[in-house]
Amino acid sequence: MTTSLNTTRLLALVTQAQLHVAEKVQHREQGPIEIILWRLGFITTHQLATIL
């Protein structure tokens, strides 16, 4: 997974368990990890907007 500085900061806001679930979904759906974290409810729309 390639991450930018903003994405790295965002990933610091989620737990390892949340990241693990999001990575499983990402593998299945091939979407951006940031969007998947948001869709799963692990980050807010405000947090998502700061990195997009």
C-alpha positions in Angstrom: 0.0 0.0 0.0 1.5 3.3 -1.0 0.7 6.2 1.4 1.2 9.9 1.3 2.0 12.0 4.3 -1.7 13.0 4.7 -2.7 9.3 4.5 -0.1 8.4 7.1 -1.5 11.0 9.5 -5.0 9.7 8.9 -4.0 6.1 9.5 -2.7 7.2 12.9 -6.3 7.9 13.8 -7.5 4.4 13.4 -6.8 1.2 15.3 -4.8 -1.7 13.9 -8.0 -3.8 14.0 -9.9 -1.1 11.9 -7.0 -0.9 9.5 -6.9 -4.7 9.1 -10.7 -4.8 8.3 -10.3 -1.9 5.8 -7.4 -3.7 4.1 -9.5 -6.9 3.7 -12.2 -4.8 2.1 -9.7 -3.0 0.0 -8.3 -6.2 -1.3 -11.8 -7.3 -2.3 -13.0 -4.0 -3.8 -9.7 -2.4 -5.0 -10.7 1.0 -3.7 -8.7 3.7 -2.0 -8.0 2.9 1.7 -9.2 6.4 2.7 -12.6 5.9 1.1 -13.0 2.5 2.6 -12.1 3.7 6.1 -14.8 6.4 5.7 -17.4 3.9 4.3 -16.8 1.6 7.2 -17.4 4.5 9.6 -13.8 4.5 10.9 -13.1 8.1 10.0 -15.4 11.2 9.6 -16.2 13.1 6.5 -14.1 16.0 7.9 -11.1 13.7 8.3 -11.6 12.3 4.8 -11.8 15.8 3.4 -8.5 16.8 4.9 -6.6 14.2 2.9 -8.4 14.3 -0.4 
